[in-house]
């Protein structure tokens, strides 16, 4: 699931989620920006791990890093 979809589904604002995982609002905005946009960013693995944990696995590392597999996700998150 994409991060933007998760936030919309749960009714969580980008600002609220940013505060929860310890990043700036702008970072969240960049993470959910369309990949064709110049401001689009992919979170580093340490932040991605926080995103996976905070979303109870609904957003996966592979949602940002498509070449990774489920086993890669488990390795990064310790699950």
N, C-alpha and C positions, 0 to 999 in steps of 0.2 A: 504494500500500500504506500502510496506517495505521502510525504509528510503533510502537504497541503490538504489532502483528502482526510487524513487522520484528524488534523486540527479542526476542520469543518465538521466532521462527523461527531466529534466530542464537544464541539462548541468552545474550544480553547483558542484564545487570541494568540497571535504571533508573539506579542509582548510578554504575555503570561508564560508561554512555553519557553521563550528565551531566558526569562528569569529563572525558571525551574531548572534548566540545564546549565545555567551559568555562562550564557553567551549574550551578545548584544541583539537587540531587535533587528538591526540591519543584517546580522549574520543569518538569522532565520529567514528574513526576506530574500536574501541571496540564495539560500539553500532551496527555497521553493520556486525561485524564478525559472522561467522557461530556459532550457539549456541553450537556446539560440540567442538569449539576451547577454549583453556584455557583463552584466553584474552577477550572472549565475555563478554559484560556487558549490563545490562539493566539500562537505565537512571532513576534517581530518579524522583519522580512525578513533582517537580518544573522544571526540565529540560525537561521532557516529555511535559509539558504544553507549553513550548517555542517552542518545535518541532511541536506540533499540530498547534499552531498559525502561525508559520513561513511558514508552508507548506499549509496554508489555509485549514486545516482539511484533506488533502490528506493522511497524516500519522496520524494514530489514536493511542491513548493509548493502545487500544486492540491489535495493531500490535506488541507491546512489552509485554503487559500483557494480554495474550489470555483469561483469565477467566473474564475479565471485559466486561461489556456490554456498549451499546451506552449511556445509562443513566449515567453510571459511568463516561464516557468521558465528558459528559456535566457538571457533578458535578465538575470535576477537572479543566476544562478549563473555567468554568463560562459562557458557551454558552447555 
